[in-house]
Amino acid sequence: MDVLSYHLVPKMEKINESEKNRILKKYGINSSQFPKLKINDPAAVALEAEAGDIIKIEREDKTGKYLTYKVVVGK
């Protein structure tokens, strides 16, 4: 089963290095300050993420759409 296509899982994607740097600069933080996503999480495995990658998550609720970010960390 593809976890990323499951209807309860929000849209997720790895961001590239230039977008990662833009986001870090925009918020004035370093990547360790993002919420964590373990490397063995099924979504991280499906995205073939490595430690240090930033995952962009697009969520939607009754108030609208919003973005959040998580950094992939080791076990």
N, CA, C and O atoms as a Tripos MOL2 file, in Angstrom:
@<TRIPOS>MOLECULE
protein
  300   299    75     0     0
PROTEIN
NO_CHARGES

@<TRIPOS>ATOM
      1 N           0.8370   -1.1910    0.0000 N.3       1 MET1
      2 CA          0.0000    0.0000    0.0000 C.3       1 MET1
      3 C           0.8780    1.2500    0.0000 C.2       1 MET1
      4 O           1.8680    1.3250    0.7280 O.2       1 MET1
      5 N           0.5130    2.2060   -0.8060 N.am      2 ASP2
      6 CA          1.2330    3.4770   -0.8600 C.3       2 ASP2
      7 C           0.6780    4.4080    0.2140 C.2       2 ASP2
      8 O          -0.4340    4.9200    0.0840 O.2       2 ASP2
      9 N           1.4640    4.6290    1.2870 N.am      3 VAL3
     10 CA          0.9920    5.4670    2.3960 C.3       3 VAL3
     11 C           0.6560    6.8740    1.9650 C.2       3 VAL3
     12 O          -0.2630    7.4780    2.5180 O.2       3 VAL3
     13 N           1.3660    7.4130    1.0030 N.am      4 LEU4
     14 CA          1.1550    8.8000    0.5940 C.3       4 LEU4
     15 C          -0.1590    9.0090   -0.1630 C.2       4 LEU4
     16 O          -0.6430   10.1360   -0.2710 O.2       4 LEU4
     17 N          -0.7260    7.9360   -0.6810 N.am      5 SER5
     18 CA         -1.9930    8.0890   -1.4000 C.3       5 SER5
     19 C          -3.2040    7.8000   -0.5090 C.2       5 SER5
     20 O          -4.3440    7.9010   -0.9620 O.2       5 SER5
     21 N          -2.9640    7.4440    0.7420 N.am      6 TYR6
     22 CA         -4.0700    7.1720    1.6640 C.3       6 TYR6
     23 C          -4.8150    8.4710    1.9530 C.2       6 TYR6
     24 O          -4.1860    9.5140    2.1310 O.2       6 TYR6
     25 N          -6.1390    8.4240    2.0030 N.am      7 HIS7
     26 CA         -6.9580    9.6390    2.0830 C.3       7 HIS7
     27 C          -6.7730   10.4440    3.3780 C.2       7 HIS7
     28 O          -7.0970   11.6310    3.4000 O.2       7 HIS7
     29 N          -6.2700    9.8420    4.4360 N.am      8 LEU8
     30 CA         -6.0660   10.5810    5.6900 C.3       8 LEU8
     31 C          -4.6620   11.1850    5.8220 C.2       8 LEU8
     32 O          -4.3980   11.9450    6.7540 O.2       8 LEU8
     33 N          -3.7750   10.8520    4.9030 N.am      9 VAL9
     34 CA         -2.4040   11.3690    4.9440 C.3       9 VAL9
     35 C          -2.3370   12.6480    4.1110 C.2       9 VAL9
     36 O          -2.7190   12.6440    2.9400 O.2       9 VAL9
     37 N          -1.8510   13.7530    4.7100 N.am     10 PRO10
     38 CA         -1.7550   14.9970    3.9390 C.3      10 PRO10
     39 C          -0.6900   14.8930    2.8480 C.2      10 PRO10
     40 O           0.1710   14.0140    2.8890 O.2      10 PRO10
     41 N          -0.7590   15.7860    1.8870 N.am     11 LYS11
     42 CA          0.2220   15.8110    0.7980 C.3      11 LYS11
     43 C           1.5890   16.1570    1.3810 C.2      11 LYS11
     44 O           1.7250   17.1350    2.1170 O.2      11 LYS11
     45 N           2.5990   15.3570    1.0520 N.am     12 MET12
     46 CA          3.9520   15.5710    1.5520 C.3      12 MET12
     47 C           4.9390   15.4970    0.4010 C.2      12 MET12
     48 O           4.7520   14.7410   -0.5520 O.2      12 MET12
     49 N           6.0000   16.3010    0.5070 N.am     13 GLU13
     50 CA          7.0700   16.2230   -0.4750 C.3      13 GLU13
     51 C           8.3650   16.7340    0.1330 C.2      13 GLU13
     52 O           8.3680   17.6090    0.9990 O.2      13 GLU13
     53 N           9.4760   16.1590   -0.3480 N.am     14 LYS14
     54 CA         10.7970   16.6540    0.0560 C.3      14 LYS14
     55 C          11.0400   17.9510   -0.6780 C.2      14 LYS14
     56 O          10.6960   18.0750   -1.8530 O.2      14 LYS14
     57 N          11.6320   18.9280    0.0050 N.am     15 ILE15
     58 CA         11.9600   20.1730   -0.6890 C.3      15 ILE15
     59 C          13.4410   20.1540   -1.0690 C.2      15 ILE15
     60 O          14.2580   19.5030   -0.4160 O.2      15 ILE15
     61 N          13.7660   20.8810   -2.1350 N.am     16 ASN16
     62 CA         15.1530   20.9030   -2.5870 C.3      16 ASN16
     63 C          15.9780   21.8540   -1.7180 C.2      16 ASN16
     64 O          15.4370   22.5660   -0.8710 O.2      16 ASN16
     65 N          17.2620   21.8550   -1.9360 N.am     17 GLU17
     66 CA         18.1840   22.6190   -1.0980 C.3      17 GLU17
     67 C          17.9340   24.1310   -1.1680 C.2      17 GLU17
     68 O          18.0370   24.8180   -0.1520 O.2      17 GLU17
     69 N          17.6100   24.6510   -2.3530 N.am     18 SER18
     70 CA         17.3820   26.0970   -2.4560 C.3      18 SER18
     71 C          16.1070   26.5090   -1.7270 C.2      18 SER18
     72 O          16.0740   27.5610   -1.0890 O.2      18 SER18
     73 N          15.0530   25.6870   -1.8150 N.am     19 GLU19
     74 CA         13.8270   25.9940   -1.0850 C.3      19 GLU19
     75 C          14.0560   25.8490    0.4160 C.2      19 GLU19
     76 O          13.5160   26.6230    1.2060 O.2      19 GLU19
     77 N          14.8580   24.8570    0.8090 N.am     20 LYS20
     78 CA         15.2040   24.6650    2.2220 C.3      20 LYS20
     79 C          15.8910   25.9170    2.7670 C.2      20 LYS20
     80 O          15.5410   26.4010    3.8440 O.2      20 LYS20
     81 N          16.8640   26.4390    2.0280 N.am     21 ASN21
     82 CA         17.5710   27.6440    2.4680 C.3      21 ASN21
     83 C          16.6470   28.8560    2.5220 C.2      21 ASN21
     84 O          16.7670   29.6910    3.4180 O.2      21 ASN21
     85 N          15.7290   28.9520    1.5700 N.am     22 ARG22
     86 CA         14.7710   30.0570    1.5570 C.3      22 ARG22
     87 C          13.8620   30.0100    2.7790 C.2      22 ARG22
     88 O          13.6170   31.0390    3.4080 O.2      22 ARG22
     89 N          13.3670   28.8400    3.1150 N.am     23 ILE23
     90 CA         12.4800   28.6720    4.2740 C.3      23 ILE23
     91 C          13.2310   28.9930    5.5670 C.2      23 ILE23
     92 O          12.7090   29.6970    6.4310 O.2      23 ILE23
     93 N          14.4470   28.4820    5.6980 N.am     24 LEU24
     94 CA         15.2370   28.7380    6.9100 C.3      24 LEU24
     95 C          15.5080   30.2310    7.0700 C.2      24 LEU24
     96 O          15.4320   30.7600    8.1780 O.2      24 LEU24
     97 N          15.8240   30.9100    5.9720 N.am     25 LYS25
     98 CA         16.0710   32.3470    6.0230 C.3      25 LYS25
     99 C          14.7880   33.1140    6.3460 C.2      25 LYS25
    100 O          14.8060   34.0610    7.1330 O.2      25 LYS25
    101 N          13.6820   32.7060    5.7390 N.am     26 LYS26
    102 CA         12.3980   33.3790    5.9380 C.3      26 LYS26
    103 C          12.0090   33.3850    7.4170 C.2      26 LYS26
    104 O          11.5610   34.4060    7.9380 O.2      26 LYS26
    105 N          12.1780   32.2510    8.0860 N.am     27 TYR27
    106 CA         11.7790   32.1460    9.4780 C.3      27 TYR27
    107 C          12.9130   32.4540   10.4620 C.2      27 TYR27
    108 O          12.6840   32.5160   11.6700 O.2      27 TYR27
    109 N          14.1270   32.6440    9.9520 N.am     28 GLY28
    110 CA         15.2650   32.9780   10.8020 C.3      28 GLY28
    111 C          15.6030   31.8790   11.8040 C.2      28 GLY28
    112 O          15.9030   32.1520   12.9670 O.2      28 GLY28
    113 N          15.5480   30.6330   11.3350 N.am     29 ILE29
    114 CA         15.8160   29.4970   12.2170 C.3      29 ILE29
    115 C          16.7920   28.5450   11.5420 C.2      29 ILE29
    116 O          17.1630   28.7390   10.3840 O.2      29 ILE29
    117 N          17.2030   27.5170   12.2720 N.am     30 ASN30
    118 CA         17.9800   26.4540   11.6360 C.3      30 ASN30
    119 C          17.1030   25.2030   11.5890 C.2      30 ASN30
    120 O          16.0690   25.1430   12.2540 O.2      30 ASN30
    121 N          17.5050   24.2300   10.8220 N.am     31 SER31
    122 CA         16.6380   23.0780   10.5710 C.3      31 SER31
    123 C          16.3380   22.2660   11.8320 C.2      31 SER31
    124 O          15.3250   21.5680   11.8770 O.2      31 SER31
    125 N          17.1840   22.3390   12.8480 N.am     32 SER32
    126 CA         16.9230   21.5740   14.0690 C.3      32 SER32
    127 C          15.7350   22.1190   14.8630 C.2      32 SER32
    128 O          15.2590   21.4640   15.7900 O.2      32 SER32
    129 N          15.2600   23.2990   14.5100 N.am     33 GLN33
    130 CA         14.1360   23.9000   15.2190 C.3      33 GLN33
    131 C          12.7680   23.5010   14.6440 C.2      33 GLN33
    132 O          11.7310   23.8520   15.2070 O.2      33 GLN33
    133 N          12.7700   22.7770   13.5390 N.am     34 PHE34
    134 CA         11.5230   22.2690   12.9760 C.3      34 PHE34
    135 C          11.0480   21.0700   13.7850 C.2      34 PHE34
    136 O          11.8550   20.4160   14.4440 O.2      34 PHE34
    137 N           9.7510   20.7710   13.7450 N.am     35 PRO35
    138 CA          9.2820   19.5170   14.3360 C.3      35 PRO35
    139 C           9.9890   18.3520   13.6560 C.2      35 PRO35
    140 O          10.4100   18.4680   12.5060 O.2      35 PRO35
    141 N          10.1180   17.2540   14.3430 N.am     36 LYS36
    142 CA         10.8910   16.1100   13.8440 C.3      36 LYS36
    143 C           9.9840   15.0510   13.2060 C.2      36 LYS36
    144 O           8.8270   14.8730   13.5880 O.2      36 LYS36
    145 N          10.5570   14.3640   12.2240 N.am     37 LEU37
    146 CA          9.9230   13.2160   11.5810 C.3      37 LEU37
    147 C          11.0040   12.1430   11.5220 C.2      37 LEU37
    148 O          12.0430   12.3400   10.8910 O.2      37 LEU37
    149 N          10.7670   11.0200   12.1710 N.am     38 LYS38
    150 CA         11.7850    9.9710   12.2060 C.3      38 LYS38
    151 C          11.9950    9.3620   10.8300 C.2      38 LYS38
    152 O          11.0660    9.2430   10.0310 O.2      38 LYS38
    153 N          13.2270    8.9840   10.5780 N.am     39 ILE39
    154 CA         13.6090    8.4520    9.2750 C.3      39 ILE39
    155 C          12.8880    7.1380    8.9560 C.2      39 ILE39
    156 O          12.7350    6.7830    7.7870 O.2      39 ILE39
    157 N          12.4480    6.4170    9.9900 N.am     40 ASN40
    158 CA         11.7490    5.1570    9.7530 C.3      40 ASN40
    159 C          10.2230    5.3170    9.7360 C.2      40 ASN40
    160 O           9.4960    4.3240    9.6910 O.2      40 ASN40
    161 N           9.7410    6.5590    9.7710 N.am     41 ASP41
    162 CA          8.3100    6.8220    9.6270 C.3      41 ASP41
    163 C           7.8870    6.3580    8.2270 C.2      41 ASP41
    164 O           8.6220    6.5810    7.2650 O.2      41 ASP41
    165 N           6.7260    5.7230    8.0950 N.am     42 PRO42
    166 CA          6.3050    5.2330    6.7760 C.3      42 PRO42
    167 C           6.2880    6.3130    5.6870 C.2      42 PRO42
    168 O           6.6110    6.0210    4.5360 O.2      42 PRO42
    169 N           5.9200    7.5450    6.0260 N.am     43 ALA43
    170 CA          5.9160    8.6230    5.0280 C.3      43 ALA43
    171 C           7.3420    8.9710    4.6050 C.2      43 ALA43
    172 O           7.5950    9.2010    3.4230 O.2      43 ALA43
    173 N           8.2760    9.0110    5.5600 N.am     44 ALA44
    174 CA          9.6770    9.3050    5.2330 C.3      44 ALA44
    175 C          10.2650    8.2010    4.3670 C.2      44 ALA44
    176 O          11.0170    8.4760    3.4310 O.2      44 ALA44
    177 N           9.9280    6.9680    4.6730 N.am     45 VAL45
    178 CA         10.3960    5.8390    3.8620 C.3      45 VAL45
    179 C           9.8400    5.9410    2.4440 C.2      45 VAL45
    180 O          10.5710    5.7390    1.4740 O.2      45 VAL45
    181 N           8.5550    6.2540    2.3200 N.am     46 ALA46
    182 CA          7.9310    6.3700    0.9950 C.3      46 ALA46
    183 C           8.5360    7.5090    0.1800 C.2      46 ALA46
    184 O           8.6220    7.4240   -1.0450 O.2      46 ALA46
    185 N           8.9560    8.5810    0.8650 N.am     47 LEU47
    186 CA          9.5730    9.7200    0.1790 C.3      47 LEU47
    187 C          11.0720    9.5170   -0.0540 C.2      47 LEU47
    188 O          11.7320   10.3620   -0.6600 O.2      47 LEU47
    189 N          11.6000    8.3940    0.4290 N.am     48 GLU48
    190 CA         13.0370    8.1030    0.3450 C.3      48 GLU48
    191 C          13.8510    9.2270    0.9680 C.2      48 GLU48
    192 O          14.8860    9.6300    0.4370 O.2      48 GLU48
    193 N          13.3690    9.7280    2.1040 N.am     49 ALA49
    194 CA         14.0170   10.8420    2.7900 C.3      49 ALA49
    195 C          15.2440   10.3720    3.5580 C.2      49 ALA49
    196 O          15.3190    9.2290    4.0080 O.2      49 ALA49
    197 N          16.1930   11.2740    3.6950 N.am     50 GLU50
    198 CA         17.4100   11.0250    4.4660 C.3      50 GLU50
    199 C          17.4530   12.0130    5.6200 C.2      50 GLU50
    200 O          16.7760   13.0410    5.5950 O.2      50 GLU50
    201 N          18.2450   11.6980    6.6190 N.am     51 ALA51
    202 CA         18.3820   12.5880    7.7710 C.3      51 ALA51
    203 C          18.8100   13.9750    7.2900 C.2      51 ALA51
    204 O          19.7250   14.1080    6.4770 O.2      51 ALA51
    205 N          18.1370   14.9990    7.8020 N.am     52 GLY52
    206 CA         18.4360   16.3730    7.4140 C.3      52 GLY52
    207 C          17.5140   16.9210    6.3400 C.2      52 GLY52
    208 O          17.4530   18.1350    6.1470 O.2      52 GLY52
    209 N          16.7960   16.0570    5.6360 N.am     53 ASP53
    210 CA         15.8450   16.5240    4.6260 C.3      53 ASP53
    211 C          14.6850   17.2470    5.3060 C.2      53 ASP53
    212 O          14.3110   16.9250    6.4340 O.2      53 ASP53
    213 N          14.1280   18.2220    4.6070 N.am     54 ILE54
    214 CA         12.9500   18.9280    5.0940 C.3      54 ILE54
    215 C          11.7530   18.4580    4.2680 C.2      54 ILE54
    216 O          11.8070   18.4170    3.0390 O.2      54 ILE54
    217 N          10.6840   18.1080    4.9610 N.am     55 ILE55
    218 CA          9.4580   17.6450    4.3140 C.3      55 ILE55
    219 C           8.4080   18.7400    4.4290 C.2      55 ILE55
    220 O           8.1090   19.2160    5.5240 O.2      55 ILE55
    221 N           7.8500   19.1350    3.2830 N.am     56 LYS56
    222 CA          6.7640   20.1130    3.2670 C.3      56 LYS56
    223 C           5.4540   19.3440    3.3180 C.2      56 LYS56
    224 O           5.2340   18.4140    2.5420 O.2      56 LYS56
    225 N           4.5830   19.7460    4.2470 N.am     57 ILE57
    226 CA          3.3090   19.0640    4.4410 C.3      57 ILE57
    227 C           2.1850   20.0620    4.1940 C.2      57 ILE57
    228 O           2.1210   21.1070    4.8410 O.2      57 ILE57
    229 N           1.3060   19.7390    3.2640 N.am     58 GLU58
    230 CA          0.1580   20.5900    2.9520 C.3      58 GLU58
    231 C          -1.0810   19.9840    3.5930 C.2      58 GLU58
    232 O          -1.5050   18.8840    3.2370 O.2      58 GLU58
    233 N          -1.6510   20.7090    4.5380 N.am     59 ARG59
    234 CA         -2.8420   20.2320    5.2390 C.3      59 ARG59
    235 C          -4.0340   21.1040    4.8640 C.2      59 ARG59
    236 O          -3.8830   22.2490    4.4390 O.2      59 ARG59
    237 N          -5.2040   20.5380    5.0310 N.am     60 GLU60
    238 CA         -6.4260   21.2890    4.7430 C.3      60 GLU60
    239 C          -7.4530   20.9570    5.8220 C.2      60 GLU60
    240 O          -7.6340   19.7970    6.1910 O.2      60 GLU60
    241 N          -8.1200   21.9970    6.3180 N.am     61 ASP61
    242 CA         -9.2180   21.7960    7.2570 C.3      61 ASP61
    243 C         -10.3330   22.7800    6.9100 C.2      61 ASP61
    244 O         -10.3110   23.3900    5.8410 O.2      61 ASP61
    245 N         -11.2850   22.9320    7.7870 N.am     62 LYS62
    246 CA        -12.4330   23.7900    7.4940 C.3      62 LYS62
    247 C         -12.0580   25.2580    7.3320 C.2      62 LYS62
    248 O         -12.7940   26.0140    6.6990 O.2      62 LYS62
    249 N         -10.9210   25.6720    7.8940 N.am     63 THR63
    250 CA        -10.5090   27.0730    7.7850 C.3      63 THR63
    251 C          -9.6570   27.3430    6.5450 C.2      63 THR63
    252 O          -9.3980   28.5010    6.2140 O.2      63 THR63
    253 N          -9.2280   26.3030    5.8670 N.am     64 GLY64
    254 CA         -8.4480   26.4820    4.6500 C.3      64 GLY64
    255 C          -7.2360   25.5810    4.5960 C.2      64 GLY64
    256 O          -7.1170   24.6180    5.3520 O.2      64 GLY64
    257 N          -6.3340   25.9170    3.6790 N.am     65 LYS65
    258 CA         -5.1070   25.1500    3.4840 C.3      65 LYS65
    259 C          -3.9570   25.8530    4.1920 C.2      65 LYS65
    260 O          -3.9310   27.0800    4.2850 O.2      65 LYS65
    261 N          -3.0000   25.0640    4.6940 N.am     66 TYR66
    262 CA         -1.8110   25.6420    5.2920 C.3      66 TYR66
    263 C          -0.6370   24.6880    5.1440 C.2      66 TYR66
    264 O          -0.8060   23.4850    4.9430 O.2      66 TYR66
    265 N           0.5570   25.2570    5.2500 N.am     67 LEU67
    266 CA          1.7930   24.4890    5.1130 C.3      67 LEU67
    267 C           2.4590   24.3290    6.4710 C.2      67 LEU67
    268 O           2.3640   25.1990    7.3360 O.2      67 LEU67
    269 N           3.1250   23.2140    6.6340 N.am     68 THR68
    270 CA          3.9800   22.9970    7.7860 C.3      68 THR68
    271 C           5.2070   22.2420    7.2870 C.2      68 THR68
    272 O           5.1790   21.6420    6.2130 O.2      68 THR68
    273 N           6.2590   22.2730    8.0530 N.am     69 TYR69
    274 CA          7.5080   21.6280    7.6600 C.3      69 TYR69
    275 C           8.0060   20.7490    8.7970 C.2      69 TYR69
    276 O           7.7950   21.0570    9.9700 O.2      69 TYR69
    277 N           8.6690   19.6530    8.4420 N.am     70 LYS70
    278 CA          9.3030   18.7770    9.4310 C.3      70 LYS70
    279 C          10.6730   18.4040    8.9130 C.2      70 LYS70
    280 O          10.8830   18.2830    7.7070 O.2      70 LYS70
    281 N          11.6150   18.2210    9.8450 N.am     71 VAL71
    282 CA         12.9520   17.7800    9.4780 C.3      71 VAL71
    283 C          13.0520   16.2940    9.7950 C.2      71 VAL71
    284 O          12.5690   15.8280   10.8260 O.2      71 VAL71
    285 N          13.6860   15.5630    8.8910 N.am     72 VAL72
    286 CA         13.8660   14.1180    9.0610 C.3      72 VAL72
    287 C          15.0830   13.9020    9.9480 C.2      72 VAL72
    288 O          16.1580   14.4510    9.7060 O.2      72 VAL72
    289 N          14.8870   13.0830   10.9910 N.am     73 VAL73
    290 CA         15.9700   12.7790   11.9150 C.3      73 VAL73
    291 C          16.1850   11.2690   11.9680 C.2      73 VAL73
    292 O          15.2900   10.4970   11.6240 O.2      73 VAL73
    293 N          17.3680   10.8560   12.3960 N.am     74 GLY74
    294 CA         17.6860    9.4170   12.5310 C.3      74 GLY74
    295 C          16.8300    8.7750   13.6050 C.2      74 GLY74
    296 O          16.0210    9.4270   14.2650 O.2      74 GLY74
    297 N          17.0300    7.4990   13.7560 N.am     75 LYS75
    298 CA         16.2550    6.7050   14.7080 C.3      75 LYS75
    299 C          16.5360    7.1950   16.0790 C.2      75 LYS75
    300 O          15.9880    6.6680   17.0470 O.2      75 LYS75
@<TRIPOS>BOND
     1     1     2 1
     2     2     3 1
     3     3     4 2
     4     3     5 am
     5     5     6 1
     6     6     7 1
     7     7     8 2
     8     7     9 am
     9     9    10 1
    10    10    11 1
    11    11    12 2
    12    11    13 am
    13    13    14 1
    14    14    15 1
    15    15    16 2
    16    15    17 am
    17    17    18 1
    18    18    19 1
    19    19    20 2
    20    19    21 am
    21    21    22 1
    22    22    23 1
    23    23    24 2
    24    23    25 am
    25    25    26 1
    26    26    27 1
    27    27    28 2
    28    27    29 am
    29    29    30 1
    30    30    31 1
    31    31    32 2
    32    31    33 am
    33    33    34 1
    34    34    35 1
    35    35    36 2
    36    35    37 am
    37    37    38 1
    38    38    39 1
    39    39    40 2
    40    39    41 am
    41    41    42 1
    42    42    43 1
    43    43    44 2
    44    43    45 am
    45    45    46 1
    46    46    47 1
    47    47    48 2
    48    47    49 am
    49    49    50 1
    50    50    51 1
    51    51    52 2
    52    51    53 am
    53    53    54 1
    54    54    55 1
    55    55    56 2
    56    55    57 am
    57    57    58 1
    58    58    59 1
    59    59    60 2
    60    59    61 am
    61    61    62 1
    62    62    63 1
    63    63    64 2
    64    63    65 am
    65    65    66 1
    66    66    67 1
    67    67    68 2
    68    67    69 am
    69    69    70 1
    70    70    71 1
    71    71    72 2
    72    71    73 am
    73    73    74 1
    74    74    75 1
    75    75    76 2
    76    75    77 am
    77    77    78 1
    78    78    79 1
    79    79    80 2
    80    79    81 am
    81    81    82 1
    82    82    83 1
    83    83    84 2
    84    83    85 am
    85    85    86 1
    86    86    87 1
    87    87    88 2
    88    87    89 am
    89    89    90 1
    90    90    91 1
    91    91    92 2
    92    91    93 am
    93    93    94 1
    94    94    95 1
    95    95    96 2
    96    95    97 am
    97    97    98 1
    98    98    99 1
    99    99   100 2
   100    99   101 am
   101   101   102 1
   102   102   103 1
   103   103   104 2
   104   103   105 am
   105   105   106 1
   106   106   107 1
   107   107   108 2
   108   107   109 am
   109   109   110 1
   110   110   111 1
   111   111   112 2
   112   111   113 am
   113   113   114 1
   114   114   115 1
   115   115   116 2
   116   115   117 am
   117   117   118 1
   118   118   119 1
   119   119   120 2
   120   119   121 am
   121   121   122 1
   122   122   123 1
   123   123   124 2
   124   123   125 am
   125   125   126 1
   126   126   127 1
   127   127   128 2
   128   127   129 am
   129   129   130 1
   130   130   131 1
   131   131   132 2
   132   131   133 am
   133   133   134 1
   134   134   135 1
   135   135   136 2
   136   135   137 am
   137   137   138 1
   138   138   139 1
   139   139   140 2
   140   139   141 am
   141   141   142 1
   142   142   143 1
   143   143   144 2
   144   143   145 am
   145   145   146 1
   146   146   147 1
   147   147   148 2
   148   147   149 am
   149   149   150 1
   150   150   151 1
   151   151   152 2
   152   151   153 am
   153   153   154 1
   154   154   155 1
   155   155   156 2
   156   155   157 am
   157   157   158 1
   158   158   159 1
   159   159   160 2
   160   159   161 am
   161   161   162 1
   162   162   163 1
   163   163   164 2
   164   163   165 am
   165   165   166 1
   166   166   167 1
   167   167   168 2
   168   167   169 am
   169   169   170 1
   170   170   171 1
   171   171   172 2
   172   171   173 am
   173   173   174 1
   174   174   175 1
   175   175   176 2
   176   175   177 am
   177   177   178 1
   178   178   179 1
   179   179   180 2
   180   179   181 am
   181   181   182 1
   182   182   183 1
   183   183   184 2
   184   183   185 am
   185   185   186 1
   186   186   187 1
   187   187   188 2
   188   187   189 am
   189   189   190 1
   190   190   191 1
   191   191   192 2
   192   191   193 am
   193   193   194 1
   194   194   195 1
   195   195   196 2
   196   195   197 am
   197   197   198 1
   198   198   199 1
   199   199   200 2
   200   199   201 am
   201   201   202 1
   202   202   203 1
   203   203   204 2
   204   203   205 am
   205   205   206 1
   206   206   207 1
   207   207   208 2
   208   207   209 am
   209   209   210 1
   210   210   211 1
   211   211   212 2
   212   211   213 am
   213   213   214 1
   214   214   215 1
   215   215   216 2
   216   215   217 am
   217   217   218 1
   218   218   219 1
   219   219   220 2
   220   219   221 am
   221   221   222 1
   222   222   223 1
   223   223   224 2
   224   223   225 am
   225   225   226 1
   226   226   227 1
   227   227   228 2
   228   227   229 am
   229   229   230 1
   230   230   231 1
   231   231   232 2
   232   231   233 am
   233   233   234 1
   234   234   235 1
   235   235   236 2
   236   235   237 am
   237   237   238 1
   238   238   239 1
   239   239   240 2
   240   239   241 am
   241   241   242 1
   242   242   243 1
   243   243   244 2
   244   243   245 am
   245   245   246 1
   246   246   247 1
   247   247   248 2
   248   247   249 am
   249   249   250 1
   250   250   251 1
   251   251   252 2
   252   251   253 am
   253   253   254 1
   254   254   255 1
   255   255   256 2
   256   255   257 am
   257   257   258 1
   258   258   259 1
   259   259   260 2
   260   259   261 am
   261   261   262 1
   262   262   263 1
   263   263   264 2
   264   263   265 am
   265   265   266 1
   266   266   267 1
   267   267   268 2
   268   267   269 am
   269   269   270 1
   270   270   271 1
   271   271   272 2
   272   271   273 am
   273   273   274 1
   274   274   275 1
   275   275   276 2
   276   275   277 am
   277   277   278 1
   278   278   279 1
   279   279   280 2
   280   279   281 am
   281   281   282 1
   282   282   283 1
   283   283   284 2
   284   283   285 am
   285   285   286 1
   286   286   287 1
   287   287   288 2
   288   287   289 am
   289   289   290 1
   290   290   291 1
   291   291   292 2
   292   291   293 am
   293   293   294 1
   294   294   295 1
   295   295   296 2
   296   295   297 am
   297   297   298 1
   298   298   299 1
   299   299   300 2
@<TRIPOS>SUBSTRUCTURE
     1 MET1         2 RESIDUE 1 A MET
     2 ASP2         6 RESIDUE 1 A ASP
     3 VAL3        10 RESIDUE 1 A VAL
     4 LEU4        14 RESIDUE 1 A LEU
     5 SER5        18 RESIDUE 1 A SER
     6 TYR6        22 RESIDUE 1 A TYR
     7 HIS7        26 RESIDUE 1 A HIS
     8 LEU8        30 RESIDUE 1 A LEU
     9 VAL9        34 RESIDUE 1 A VAL
    10 PRO10       38 RESIDUE 1 A PRO
    11 LYS11       42 RESIDUE 1 A LYS
    12 MET12       46 RESIDUE 1 A MET
    13 GLU13       50 RESIDUE 1 A GLU
    14 LYS14       54 RESIDUE 1 A LYS
    15 ILE15       58 RESIDUE 1 A ILE
    16 ASN16       62 RESIDUE 1 A ASN
    17 GLU17       66 RESIDUE 1 A GLU
    18 SER18       70 RESIDUE 1 A SER
    19 GLU19       74 RESIDUE 1 A GLU
    20 LYS20       78 RESIDUE 1 A LYS
    21 ASN21       82 RESIDUE 1 A ASN
    22 ARG22       86 RESIDUE 1 A ARG
    23 ILE23       90 RESIDUE 1 A ILE
    24 LEU24       94 RESIDUE 1 A LEU
    25 LYS25       98 RESIDUE 1 A LYS
    26 LYS26      102 RESIDUE 1 A LYS
    27 TYR27      106 RESIDUE 1 A TYR
    28 GLY28      110 RESIDUE 1 A GLY
    29 ILE29      114 RESIDUE 1 A ILE
    30 ASN30      118 RESIDUE 1 A ASN
    31 SER31      122 RESIDUE 1 A SER
    32 SER32      126 RESIDUE 1 A SER
    33 GLN33      130 RESIDUE 1 A GLN
    34 PHE34      134 RESIDUE 1 A PHE
    35 PRO35      138 RESIDUE 1 A PRO
    36 LYS36      142 RESIDUE 1 A LYS
    37 LEU37      146 RESIDUE 1 A LEU
    38 LYS38      150 RESIDUE 1 A LYS
    39 ILE39      154 RESIDUE 1 A ILE
    40 ASN40      158 RESIDUE 1 A ASN
    41 ASP41      162 RESIDUE 1 A ASP
    42 PRO42      166 RESIDUE 1 A PRO
    43 ALA43      170 RESIDUE 1 A ALA
    44 ALA44      174 RESIDUE 1 A ALA
    45 VAL45      178 RESIDUE 1 A VAL
    46 ALA46      182 RESIDUE 1 A ALA
    47 LEU47      186 RESIDUE 1 A LEU
    48 GLU48      190 RESIDUE 1 A GLU
    49 ALA49      194 RESIDUE 1 A ALA
    50 GLU50      198 RESIDUE 1 A GLU
    51 ALA51      202 RESIDUE 1 A ALA
    52 GLY52      206 RESIDUE 1 A GLY
    53 ASP53      210 RESIDUE 1 A ASP
    54 ILE54      214 RESIDUE 1 A ILE
    55 ILE55      218 RESIDUE 1 A ILE
    56 LYS56      222 RESIDUE 1 A LYS
    57 ILE57      226 RESIDUE 1 A ILE
    58 GLU58      230 RESIDUE 1 A GLU
    59 ARG59      234 RESIDUE 1 A ARG
    60 GLU60      238 RESIDUE 1 A GLU
    61 ASP61      242 RESIDUE 1 A ASP
    62 LYS62      246 RESIDUE 1 A LYS
    63 THR63      250 RESIDUE 1 A THR
    64 GLY64      254 RESIDUE 1 A GLY
    65 LYS65      258 RESIDUE 1 A LYS
    66 TYR66      262 RESIDUE 1 A TYR
    67 LEU67      266 RESIDUE 1 A LEU
    68 THR68      270 RESIDUE 1 A THR
    69 TYR69      274 RESIDUE 1 A TYR
    70 LYS70      278 RESIDUE 1 A LYS
    71 VAL71      282 RESIDUE 1 A VAL
    72 VAL72      286 RESIDUE 1 A VAL
    73 VAL73      290 RESIDUE 1 A VAL
    74 GLY74      294 RESIDUE 1 A GLY
    75 LYS75      298 RESIDUE 1 A LYS
